Amino acid sequence: MAVEDKKFALKRQFLGYIHPLKSITNDLVQKECWIEQMKYLVQDFKTLLNLSFKEFWSTVVFNKQATMGLCTFLQEAAPPHLMDQLPQDGDVLTIYNEIDNFAYKLFKRLTKSFENKESCMSPHYMWSLLCHNNIISIPMLFDICSIYGQSYKKELEIIFNELFTCQKLYKENLKNFIQFTIKCLSQFQDKIEIDMGYGNLLCQINETSTDIEERSLCLIEDNINYLLDTSYNITNFLEIYPMASTYFYQEKFHIELASFYHSIKPIVYKKVIAMNKMEKFQEKIHASRLLLVKSVRQCLFHISTQIKNKSENTVEEYLEVICELLEYNEFVNDYTLVYNLTKDIRKFQKSNMEIDSTRYDYLLKSLELINKPYIELKQKELQEQQLEVQTISTNIENAKLQSLINNVKDLLPHLGDGFIQKCLEYYDMDPEKVVIMVLENCLPSKLTQYDLNLPLMSAYEDNATGFDHSIKGNKKLKKFKKLLDNKSFRNEMRPFYEKYYVTEVTCAELNSYYNDEHDDTYDEIEYVRPEPVDENTKRRPDVVPRVLMEKKVITEVVKEESSDDEPQKVSNFQPFCENPEEVRERQARKFAAKQSKKSNRNKPKIASSSAKPSGSNVELERQRKNENKAFSGNHNRRNAARNKQQKGMF
């Protein structure tokens, strides 16, 4: 029998929840108006809760506005971890807590299939109504976990187990919601990179630097709050319903979450530190990091369960997941710090010897390399903290010492600070006793050896010097010099080294070293010492290069060098360079032939003059040309000479 009937449904309008910051500014009238509206919302909740079983379910199913107040409150409410987003006003917080209480009561009645024997229905039918009429959806369940997950954890565990058991459609909706969440994380990562990584470049014309900084701070705060809320939603949901980890793992949500963590962590920290707001957001950022790491651990929950049940191939599957996560250093560092991943791998290595040990070694070595910079940074921070503590304690001790020195100097101003310090150290930091002993002139010899005007020296200066400057006569320096001049250690070492000076050898031992007969074959031949040779005669005689030899000489040399068996033809000999006279003659003939073709011109004189004249005329022409070459323009003389030299003409 159906419990819902349209005749029993209430035909009235229901209000929705409005966030106080969206409605209230600094105006008192707006605050009173918001409180009055929220009182009507509380009255709507009470009306629904006071309805009978049949009227309640008829109203919920047929009046779509009946659950609008619950849906809007779950979307706009401030969860426990974001209570600072509400106005810290007593009246506002009172009405908010009242709405929060009645909203959970309404959700609890929506998930209750039995009130009494007459007012009841089967759980399968109830969850079918809620699912097909979209009264309770998967996003609403995540909001419920975020707001009420810590306060009503046991009750919600029972509700969620019944929900996913009775209505299989919720499991399909959960898979779709996980895919949608992965897309939202990707978009949120892009938003963080724009808002924090590169800065907000869209500035209005009349904006000042203060306005830009405030707007940037608001963007950072919104992103951090959203990050924290998302982390709480996922973590609380997986805590309340651990069986959902199977669906998260199948969609590889743990890999996407590790990638998201690895990308945004450096950007968020860099931006917050640059704006000097680390103290304000540090708690929220650390909470978000811890929850995201915990979410990945929860996604791998079903693998851990299968390993405990000794399921086959589960350890290999777990090791493959760890290999995939090693790509994201920032995430692996924090994950290892919280859950000691190295310890888990070693435990699996001992219990599963069938898997190759090199695989375990690879993972352990990779974790060691990834965590090494983090460990070094922690050690450096610890050393800095220790150094800071030591510096503070040293400063305190120096301040106390200076105060005691001033007490003594008030009565004995002629004494130096260093001398007073030595006296205080000797008399257990008692200034009165120091004054008495100085006035009575009863100082021991250990103190009288110091100069009365000794200045105060720091511990670093005392350690850096090789002797104490304060002692009269520099006794330590004299002792040090005496120690250097002391050579008594030589007498101690002399017997040891004298053993290696002389070695006693008998005649038999000496003969055994060389037992060969003397070869006197060449004893009768007198050795004649060669006479010294003059350096000038050592040098080879001057030889004319082949290039400068005449043709006949070259031919003779070639004939001498060639063997009788393999005669060489002189006609095939190619000189190193061509005779310049022949080159000039050939060029002159070409030029004369070229000029003769032009009938409108007279035959140039250079053609006849460039022909080979007699020997005396050649020398004369060259001399004239050399003497008068400066009177005619020839700017390419250097280039022409270089070309001739390269061609081997001279």
C-alpha positions in Angstrom: 0.0 0.0 0.0 1.4 3.4 -1.0 2.0 5.8 1.9 2.0 8.9 -0.3 -1.3 10.4 -1.5 -1.6 13.8 -3.3 -4.8 14.6 -1.3 -2.8 14.6 2.0 0.0 16.8 0.7 0.2 20.4 2.2 -0.3 23.0 -0.4 1.8 25.9 0.9 5.1 27.6 0.1 8.2 26.8 2.0 11.2 29.1 2.5 14.8 28.5 1.7 17.9 29.2 3.8 20.0 32.4 3.1 23.6 32.7 4.3 23.8 35.6 6.7 26.8 37.2 4.9 24.7 37.4 1.7 21.9 39.3 3.5 23.5 41.2 6.4 26.1 43.9 6.1 26.5 46.4 8.9 22.9 47.5 9.0 20.9 46.5 12.1 17.7 46.5 10.1 19.1 43.8 7.7 20.1 41.7 10.6 16.6 41.8 12.1 15.1 41.1 8.7 17.3 38.0 8.3 16.5 36.7 11.8 12.8 37.1 11.0 13.1 35.1 7.8 15.0 32.3 9.5 12.3 32.1 12.1 9.8 31.3 9.4 12.2 28.6 8.1 12.3 27.1 11.6 8.5 27.1 11.6 8.5 25.3 8.3 10.8 22.6 9.7 8.5 22.2 12.7 5.5 22.0 10.5 7.0 19.1 8.5 8.1 17.3 11.6 4.7 17.6 13.3 2.9 16.0 10.3 1.6 12.5 10.4 3.4 9.7 8.6 1.1 9.7 5.6 0.9 13.5 5.4 4.7 13.9 5.7 5.5 11.5 2.9 2.7 12.9 0.7 4.0 16.4 1.2 7.6 15.4 0.6 6.8 13.5 -2.6 4.2 15.9 -4.2 5.3 19.3 -2.9 8.7 20.0 -4.4 9.3 23.0 -2.1 8.9 20.9 1.0 12.6 20.0 1.2 13.9 23.3 -0.3 14.8 24.6 3.2 16.9 21.4 3.9 18.6 21.4 0.5 19.6 25.1 0.7 20.8 24.9 4.3 23.1 21.9 3.4 24.5 23.9 0.5 25.0 27.2 2.3 25.6 26.1 5.9 28.9 26.6 7.6 30.4 23.2 8.7 32.2 23.0 12.0 35.6 23.6 10.4 34.4 26.8 8.8 32.4 28.4 11.6 34.6 31.5 11.3 32.7 32.3 8.1 29.6 33.2 10.1 29.1 36.6 11.7 30.3 36.4 15.4 27.0 37.8 16.6 25.0 36.1 19.5 21.6 36.5 17.9 22.7 35.2 14.5 24.5 32.2 16.0 21.5 31.3 18.2 19.0 31.2 15.2 21.7 29.4 13.1 22.2 26.6 15.7 18.4 26.2 15.9 18.1 25.8 12.1 21.0 23.3 12.2 19.3 21.2 14.8 15.9 21.0 13.0 17.6 20.4 9.6 19.2 17.2 10.9 15.9 16.1 12.5 14.2 16.5 9.2 16.9 14.5 7.4 16.6 11.8 10.0 12.9 11.5 9.5 13.4 11.3 5.7 15.6 8.2 6.2 13.2 6.5 8.8 10.9 3.9 7.3 9.3 2.8 10.6 7.5 4.9 13.2 4.9 2.5 14.6 3.0 -0.5 13.4 0.5 1.6 11.5 3.0 4.1 10.2 5.7 2.2 8.4 6.9 1.0 4.9 9.7 -1.2 3.7 13.2 0.3 3.5 13.5 -0.7 -0.2 10.3 1.2 -1.0 11.3 4.3 1.0 14.8 4.5 -0.6 13.2 4.0 -4.0 10.9 7.0 -3.3 13.8 9.2 -2.2 16.0 8.2 -5.1 13.5 8.4 -8.0 12.1 11.7 -6.7 15.6 13.1 -6.2 14.8 14.0 -2.6 18.1 12.7 -1.3 21.0 12.7 -3.8 24.7 11.8 -3.6 25.9 15.5 -3.3 23.5 15.9 -0.4 25.1 12.9 1.3 28.5 14.5 1.0 27.2 17.7 2.5 25.6 15.7 5.4 29.0 14.1 6.0 30.7 17.5 6.1 28.3 19.1 8.5 27.1 16.2 10.7 29.8 13.6 10.1 31.7 14.1 13.4 28.6 14.7 15.6 26.4 11.9 14.4 28.9 9.4 12.9 27.3 6.2 14.3 23.8 7.1 13.1 25.0 8.1 9.7 26.9 4.8 9.3 23.6 2.9 9.8 21.8 5.2 7.3 24.4 4.9 4.6 24.7 1.2 4.8 21.0 0.8 4.5 20.9 3.3 1.6 23.5 1.6 -0.6 22.1 -1.9 0.3 18.5 -1.2 -0.5 18.9 1.0 -3.6 21.5 -0.1 -6.1 21.0 3.1 -8.2 22.9 5.1 -5.6 26.0 3.1 -6.4 25.8 4.1 -10.1 25.2 7.7 -9.0 28.2 7.5 -6.8 30.5 6.4 -9.7 29.2 9.3 -11.8 29.7 11.7 -8.9 33.3 10.5 -8.4 34.0 11.3 -12.1 32.4 14.7 -11.7 34.6 15.3 -8.6 37.7 14.5 -10.6 36.7 17.2 -13.2 36.0 19.7 -10.4 39.5 19.1 -8.9 41.1 19.7 -12.3 39.1 22.9 -12.7 39.9 24.0 -9.1 43.6 23.3 -9.8 43.5 25.6 -12.8 41.7 28.3 -10.7 44.4 28.1 -8.0 47.2 28.4 -10.6 45.5 31.5 -12.0 44.6 33.2 -8.7 47.7 32.3 -6.8 50.4 31.2 -9.3 50.2 34.1 -11.8 48.3 36.6 -9.8 45.1 38.3 -10.8 46.0 40.5 -13.8 42.5 41.9 -14.4 42.6 45.2 -12.5 40.1 47.9 -12.7 41.1 51.4 -13.7 40.5 53.2 -10.4 41.8 50.4 -8.2 44.5 51.2 -5.7 47.2 48.8 -4.5 45.3 48.3 -1.2 42.1 47.3 -3.1 44.1 44.9 -5.3 45.7 43.3 -2.1 42.3 43.0 -0.4 40.8 41.4 -3.5 43.7 39.0 -3.8 43.4 38.1 -0.1 39.7 37.3 -0.5 40.5 35.0 -3.5 43.2 33.2 -1.5 40.8 32.8 1.5 38.0 31.5 -0.7 40.3 28.9 -2.3 41.7 27.7 1.0 38.2 27.4 2.5 37.0 25.5 -0.6 40.0 23.2 -0.4 39.4 22.5 3.3 35.7 21.9 2.8 36.3 19.5 -0.1 38.9 17.6 1.9 36.4 17.2 4.8 33.6 16.0 2.5 35.7 13.2 0.9 37.3 12.1 4.2 34.1 12.0 6.3 32.2 10.2 3.5 34.8 7.5 3.3 35.0 7.2 7.1 31.2 6.8 7.4 30.9 4.4 4.5 34.3 2.6 3.9 32.9 0.3 1.3 32.8 3.3 -1.1 36.6 3.1 -1.3 36.2 0.3 -3.9 34.4 2.7 -6.3 37.0 5.5 -5.7 39.8 3.1 -6.4 38.2 1.8 -9.6 38.0 5.4 -10.9 41.7 5.9 -9.9 40.6 8.8 -7.6 43.8 8.2 -5.5 46.0 9.0 -8.5 44.1 12.2 -9.4 44.1 13.3 -5.8 47.9 12.8 -5.5 48.5 14.7 -8.7 46.2 17.5 -7.4 48.1 17.6 -4.1 51.5 17.6 -5.8 50.5 20.6 -8.0 48.8 22.9 -5.6 50.9 22.6 -2.5 53.9 24.6 -3.6 51.7 27.2 -5.3 49.5 27.8 -2.2 52.5 28.0 0.2 54.5 30.3 -2.1 51.6 32.7 -2.4 50.7 32.7 1.3 54.3 33.3 2.4 54.7 36.0 -0.2 51.7 37.9 1.2 52.9 37.2 4.8 49.7 35.5 5.8 51.1 32.2 6.9 50.0 32.6 10.5 46.4 33.3 9.4 46.0 30.3 7.1 48.5 27.8 8.5 46.0 25.8 10.5 43.6 25.4 7.5 46.3 24.5 5.0 47.8 21.9 7.3 44.4 20.4 8.0 43.7 20.2 4.2 47.0 18.4 3.6 46.3 15.9 6.3 42.8 15.2 5.1 43.9 14.8 1.4 46.6 12.3 2.4 44.1 10.5 4.6 41.6 10.3 1.7 44.2 8.5 -0.5 44.8 6.1 2.4 41.1 5.4 2.6 40.9 4.8 -1.2 43.4 2.0 -0.7 41.3 0.5 2.2 39.9 -2.4 0.2 43.4 -3.4 -0.9 44.6 -3.6 2.7 41.5 -5.7 3.5 42.3 -8.1 0.7 45.9 -8.4 1.8 44.8 -9.3 5.4 42.5 -11.9 3.9 45.6 -13.3 1.9 44.0 -12.7 -1.5 46.2 -13.6 -4.5 48.0 -10.9 -6.5 46.8 -8.2 -4.0 50.4 -7.3 -2.9 51.5 -6.9 -6.5 48.6 -4.6 -7.1 49.5 -2.6 -4.0 53.1 -2.3 -5.2 51.9 -1.1 -8.6 49.8 1.6 -6.9 52.8 2.8 -4.9 54.9 2.9 -8.1 52.3 5.2 -9.7 52.3 7.4 -6.6 56.1 7.8 -6.7 55.7 10.3 -9.5 54.3 12.9 -7.1 57.2 13.8 -4.7 55.3 16.4 -2.7 52.5 13.9 -1.9 54.8 10.9 -1.2 56.8 13.0 1.3 53.8 13.8 3.4 52.2 10.4 2.9 55.4 8.7 4.2 55.6 11.1 7.1 52.0 10.3 8.2 51.7 6.6 7.5 55.3 5.4 7.2 55.1 3.9 3.8 58.6 2.4 4.1 57.4 0.3 7.1 54.4 -1.0 5.1 56.6 -2.1 2.2 59.1 -3.9 4.5 56.2 -5.7 6.2 54.8 -6.9 2.9 58.4 -8.0 1.9 58.7 -10.3 4.9 55.2 -11.8 4.5 55.4 -12.2 0.7 58.7 -13.7 -0.3 57.4 -14.9 -3.7 57.7 -11.4 -5.2 61.1 -10.5 -6.6 63.2 -8.7 -4.0 64.5 -6.2 -6.6 61.0 -4.7 -6.8 61.0 -4.0 -3.1 64.5 -2.6 -3.2 63.5 -0.3 -6.0 60.6 1.1 -4.0 62.6 1.5 -0.9 65.5 3.2 -2.7 63.0 5.5 -4.5 61.4 6.5 -1.2 64.8 7.1 0.3 65.8 9.5 -2.5 62.4 11.3 -2.4 62.5 11.8 1.4 66.2 12.7 1.5 65.7 16.5 0.8 62.8 16.6 3.2 64.9 14.9 6.0 67.8 17.3 5.3 65.5 20.3 5.6 64.1 19.0 8.9 67.6 18.5 10.2 68.6 22.0 9.1 65.5 23.5 10.8 66.3 21.5 14.0 69.9 22.8 14.0 68.7 26.3 13.5 66.3 25.9 16.4 69.0 24.6 18.6 71.3 27.4 17.5 68.6 29.9 18.3 68.1 28.4 21.8 71.8 28.5 22.4 72.0 32.1 21.2 69.1 33.1 23.5 70.7 31.3 26.5 74.1 32.9 25.7 72.5 36.3 25.5 70.8 35.8 28.8 74.1 34.7 30.4 75.9 37.7 28.9 73.3 40.0 30.3 73.6 38.5 33.8 77.4 38.7 33.6 77.3 42.4 32.4 74.9 43.2 35.3 77.4 41.7 37.8 80.3 43.5 36.2 78.4 46.8 36.4 77.8 46.2 40.1 81.5 45.8 40.7 82.4 48.8 38.5 80.1 51.1 40.5 82.5 50.7 43.4 85.8 50.0 41.5 85.5 52.0 38.2 89.3 51.7 37.5 89.1 48.0 36.9 88.6 46.6 33.4 85.6 44.5 32.5 87.8 41.5 31.6 89.6 41.5 34.9 86.3 41.7 36.8 85.0 38.8 34.8 88.0 36.7 35.7 87.5 37.6 39.4 83.8 36.8 39.2 84.5 33.4 37.7 87.0 32.7 40.4 84.7 33.7 43.3 81.5 31.9 41.9 79.9 35.1 40.5 79.8 36.8 43.9 80.3 40.6 43.3 80.5 41.4 47.0 83.3 39.0 47.6 85.2 40.4 44.6 85.0 43.9 45.9 86.1 42.9 49.3 89.1 40.9 48.1 90.2 43.8 45.7 89.9 46.4 48.4 91.9 44.3 50.9 94.4 43.4 48.2 94.0 39.7 48.9 93.7 38.4 45.4 95.4 35.1 44.7 98.3 34.8 42.4 96.1 33.3 39.7 94.3 36.6 39.4 97.2 39.0 40.0 98.9 37.7 36.8 96.2 39.5 34.8 96.2 43.1 33.8 93.9 45.3 35.9 92.7 47.1 32.7 92.0 43.9 30.9 89.0 44.4 28.5 86.1 42.1 28.1 86.6 39.4 25.4 84.0 37.2 23.9 84.2 33.4 23.9 84.8 33.4 20.2 87.8 35.7 20.6 89.2 33.5 23.4 89.0 30.4 21.2 90.4 32.1 18.1 93.6 33.3 19.7 96.5 31.1 20.3 97.4 32.5 23.7 95.8 34.6 26.5 96.6 38.3 25.9 95.6 39.1 29.5 98.5 37.4 31.2 101.4 39.8 31.9 104.4 39.0 29.8 102.5 36.6 27.6 103.6 33.6 29.6 101.6 31.3 27.4 103.4 32.6 24.3 106.8 31.9 25.9 105.8 28.4 26.9 104.6 27.8 23.3 107.9 29.0 21.9 109.9 26.9 24.3 107.8 23.9 23.3 108.7 24.5 19.6 112.4 24.9 20.4 112.4 21.6 22.3 114.0 18.9 20.1 114.3 16.2 22.7 112.1 13.9 20.6 114.9 13.5 18.2 117.0 11.5 20.8 114.0 9.2 21.3 113.6 8.5 17.5 117.4 8.3 16.7 117.9 4.6 17.8 115.0 3.5 15.6 116.3 5.1 12.4 120.0 4.1 13.1 119.0 0.6 12.3 118.7 1.5 8.6 122.0 3.3 8.2 124.6 0.4 8.0 123.9 -3.3 7.2 126.5 -5.9 8.1 127.0 -8.4 5.3 129.4 -11.4 5.3 131.8 -12.3 2.5 129.7 -15.4 1.6 126.6 -13.3 1.3 128.4 -10.7 -0.7 129.7 -13.3 -3.2 126.2 -14.8 -3.4 124.8 -11.5 -4.7 127.0 -11.8 -8.0 128.4 -15.2 -8.9 129.2 -14.7 -12.6 132.7 -14.9 -14.3 134.2 -11.8 -15.8 134.2 -11.5 -19.5 137.7 -10.3 -20.6 137.1 -10.5 -24.4 137.4 -6.8 -24.9 140.0 -5.9 -22.2 142.9 -5.7 -24.7 141.1 -3.3 -27.0 141.9 0.3 -26.2 139.0 2.7 -26.1 139.5 5.8 -28.2 137.6 8.8 -27.1 136.1 10.6 -30.1 137.2 14.1 -30.8 134.6 16.9 -30.3 132.9 17.9 -33.5 132.4 21.5 -34.4 128.7 22.6 -34.2 129.0 24.3 -37.7 130.1 21.1 -39.3 127.3 19.2 -37.7 124.7 21.1 -39.8 123.8 19.9 -43.2 125.1 21.9 -46.2 122.9 24.5 -47.7 120.7 23.2 -50.4 118.8 25.2 -53.1 115.0 24.4 -53.0 113.7 22.5 -56.0 111.3 25.3 -56.8 114.2 27.7 -57.4 116.4 25.2 -59.4 116.6 25.5 -63.1 114.8 22.9 -65.3 118.0 21.1 -66.2 119.1 20.7 -62.6 115.7 19.4 -61.7 115.8 16.9 -64.5 119.2 15.6 -63.3 118.0 15.3 -59.7 115.0 13.3 -60.8 117.2 11.0 -62.9 119.5 10.4 -59.9 116.6 9.6 -57.6 114.8 7.3 -60.0 116.0 3.7 -60.0 117.2 1.7 -63.0 114.5 -0.9 -62.7 111.7 1.6 -62.7 112.7 4.5 -65.1 110.7 7.7 -64.7 109.8 9.9 -67.7 111.0 13.5 -67.2 108.3 14.8 -69.6 105.6 13.9 -67.0 107.2 16.0 -64.3 104.9 18.8 -63.0 106.7 21.7 -61.4 105.4 23.1 -58.1 104.3 26.4 -59.8 104.2 27.7 -63.4 106.8 30.0 -64.7 105.6 33.6 -64.3 107.0 34.7 -67.6 105.0 32.0 -69.5 101.9 33.1 -67.6 102.4 36.7 -68.5 103.0 35.8 -72.1 99.9 33.7 -72.3 97.8 36.4 -70.8 99.2 38.9 -73.2 98.3 36.8 -76.2 94.7 36.4 -75.0 94.4 40.1 -74.4 95.8 40.9 -77.8 93.4 38.5 -79.5 90.5 40.0 -77.6 91.5 43.6 -78.6 92.0 42.6 -82.3 88.3 41.7 -82.6 87.3 45.3 -82.0 87.8 47.0 -85.3 86.8 50.5 -84.0 89.7 50.6 -81.8 93.4 50.8 -82.4 95.6 48.0 -81.5 96.7 48.6 -77.9 100.3 49.2 -77.1 100.4 46.7 -74.2 99.9 43.8 -76.6 103.2 44.6 -78.3 105.0 45.7 -75.2 103.8 42.7 -73.2 105.3 40.4 -75.8 108.5 38.9 -74.7 111.2 41.6 -75.4 114.9 41.3 -75.0 116.4 40.8 -71.6 117.7 44.4 -71.2 114.3 45.9 -72.1 112.4 43.6 -69.6 114.6 44.8 -66.7 114.2 48.4 -67.8 110.4 48.2 -68.1 110.2 46.6 -64.6 112.3 49.3 -63.1 110.2 52.1 -64.6 107.0 50.4 -63.6 108.3 50.0 -60.0 109.4 53.7 -59.8 106.3 55.2 -61.3 103.6 53.0 -59.8 102.7 55.5 -57.1 101.7 58.1 -59.7 98.8 56.0 -61.1 95.8 54.8 -59.3 95.9 51.1 -58.4 93.8 50.5 -55.3 93.6 46.8 -55.9 97.4 46.2 -55.8 97.3 44.4 -52.4 94.5 42.1 -53.5 96.1 41.3 -56.8 99.4 40.5 -55.0 97.6 38.2 -52.6 95.9 36.4 -55.5 99.2 35.9 -57.3 100.8 34.6 -54.1 98.0 32.1 -53.7 98.3 30.9 -57.2 102.1 30.3 -56.7 103.3 32.9 -59.1 105.9 34.0 -56.6 
